């Protein structure tokens, strides 16, 4: 045992003796363990003086998180002893953890000590001063004290002192979002989130975070429209403020004025118009619309057209050798000017000048020649009759023309009503209803071998070798019959055409036995949305009732001797990808016709209804026809007004439908977009439905559908409401929906509040503009839920207003008895059938084949005066792109096919006759009158 005398520290008044007893330190002035004889000497040998202790590590401020204690540590050299003093009191020696080492460079003793401070120790401190601890180190030269280390309890309040608030600001405006974080210890650090992403001002100089934690956006951009959140955090927790929504809006600006339009009056005083659009820029995010009118109008004057007039007839000519005399007149009283019409009628007139008393004598020798000519003509007639009889007998023996009328009826089919006779159902393997197939007749073959002609009855019925010809790529639900002179080969799919839910795809078998599926997807066949029939060389027409969709297959389209089962399908919106993209809108149903890939000898005409408003004086639509590939992608076929010689189709536009002249079957649809600067309009229908009477509940609902103004769209909604038990209250109302980014607003008014109550809390409902314009969601509707006071109340009278914001609108005046059973009401044309409708052969066409051929022979050849098929196209209104017809072998035939498709409903021959009369083709009119028995 040894004792050490500690030098008095000038900073400590009492003398402290530290005795090391068995490794323990005891303080006091004397110890009972020492005897009187063991007295320390008065002096020690001199030794080098030690320096004052120097702290190599001082205790640091710390925070107690929840109930976890903190550790304080200090290190000093040279130090014989080192202890902690907290809040002026020495820490118990047992609470110290001391470590001693020797500095290898200086050789001085280095001491390090740790203590633990708990939450309880800090909370027991009373007073204004925080809990603090200080380290004291001793050496032979004296003592040294460290800096104070404060120990505090960490926390973070829940509520922000100030949270950011949402705002609407215009573009390029400075924005200030304020945030005051909750009180905490230590003070909270603040971060800003933009749509949950941390904002870093060093990455985006448009943001600035102030020392007060406010967020400044120097110039608001459209991309700054987002949700902003202030996040405060320290060692204890993290707090999020409420989200502030910042909307950066753009007020609209006018574009430049367009050029003045042409004068709208063809004669006299009219007006010209020019327009501008609110697209420079267009209003966004609720920005103000442009102020001022979107169009200007000025008066104009146009020279009036002067129609030509006939002069007086000239004097009759002298009586000629033919016993007739002539007189003439000219179109010079007045002559046509400024685009006026030419005189109608003939320029010359002749009549008998002897009142039937003219006697003509034959020259000598002429009588024999006359009689010889008559005998020769009679013999020629007999020969022709025999030839016709032989041909008729041979045709009667053949079986390939079953279900198709004979050619003699083609002359009068356009002028006499006829009934189409369907094929017999007792023997589906025979095309002819009365006679079995004659295997000795030749019916033609496909281009390339479709079936092996050597395979007969001995082969397995399941083995049907087929060619890889693109003719069979893909043929959904197709039934094909091909006949040959030596053997009968046929292939039928087992699927029932009338009841299949899906159209099957044929698989073509290659030469090495591999099967390839040419059609990767199937087409859905819904009742009332499809039709199919077997067509041959005489053509026909497929029509889906009450939809406006039809397919005209002209005579000669299908090769002679071939028969195809052709189909026409309207694809449902929820089972197909839409052809629109970007700002485009779907204007027609998506229609599939087939079989796709079959070879056509001449174009067919597909009729599609559309909902584009086309009666404006200036063009405001850019219309595009699209087709769908086998992979499901959509491709542009042509854009109206931008056709070239390579365009595969011709598109004839009418107010409510379009006719596509094409040579490739497939899936087609019509899309469009606004043509700046004038916004385009779509024709919509508003249909009001209610529950079927009688109503046994207090609740009553009114549903208003917003649909395209096409027969197919209305039929779809009627079928849907019929399944839901709804009834149409009145005829649908039309509405022009403008491409102006404004929503469709619906509201109900004048409800008798004494008996009825509306459950709708808002004043109105809105259908977003994009949902209507894109056509991606169908059918769109809003429901007004009402509640009557008692079951006795049965009368309901109110008004429902539907209008586009800053656009057109409609009002439904409703007066109904909810207990009265209304008669079935359908706005669709009467006489429609839910079964597919088709016409085969000459009965499908208004114009007989004989008349068609004579018109083509008269107009196909070019005329120097332009009185040919080009003038016919102009007269019928088919002259938008004449180069398409010029590339066809018979331009007149294609024009007549298009005329047939355009006049499917009225079957009006007057327009065609008028056009031919204006062209001066009187000989063709005579043929129409004679052959047609008109």
Buried (B, 14 or more C-beta within 10 A) or exposed (E): EEBEEBEEBEEEEEEEBBBEEEEEEEEEEEEEEEEEEEEEEEEEEEEEEBBBBBBBEBBEBBBBBEEEBBEBBBBBBBBBBBBBBBBEEEBEEEEBEEEEEEEEEEEBBBBBBBBEBBBEBBEEEEEEEBBBBBBBBBBBBBBBBBBBBBBBBBBBBEEBEBBBEEBEBEBEEEBEBBBBBBBBBBEBEBBBBBEEEEBEEEEEEBBBBEEEBBBBBEEBEEEBBBEBBBBBBBBBBEBEBEBBEBBBBBBBBBBEEBEBBBBEBEBEEBEBBBBBBBBEBBBBEEBEBBEEEBBBBEEBEBEEEBBBBBEEEEEBEEEEEEBBBBEBBBBEEEBBEEEBEEBEEEEEBBEEBEEEEEEEEEEEEEEEEEEEEEEEEEEEEEEEEEEEEEEEEEEEEBBBBBBBBEBEBBBBBBBEEEEBEEBBEEEEEBBBBEEEBBEEBEBBBBEEEBBBEEBEEEEEEEEBBBBBBBBBBBBBBBBBBBBBBEBBBEBEBEBEBEEBEEBBBBBBBEEEEEEEEBBEBBBBBBEBBBBBBBBBBBBBBBBBBBBBBBBBBBBBBBBEBBBBBBBBBBBBBEEBEBBBEEEBBBBBBBBBBBBBBBBBBBBBBBBBBBBBBBEEEBEBBBBBBBBBEBEEEBEEBBBBEEBEEEBBBBBBBEEBBBBBBBBBBBBBBBBBBBBBBBBBBBBBBBBBBBBBBEBEEEEBBBBBBBBBBBBBBBBBBBBBBBEEEBBBBEEBBEBBBBBBBBBBBBBBEEBBEEBBBEEBEEEBBBBEBBBBBBBEEBBBBBEBEBEBEEEEBBBBEBEBBBBBBEBBBBEBEBEBEBBEEBEEEBBEEEEBEEEBBBBBBBBBBBBBBBBBBBBBEBBBEEEEEEBBBBBBBBBBBBBBBBEBBEEBEBBBBBBBBBBBBBBBEEEEBEBBBEBBBBBEBEEBBEBBEEBBEE
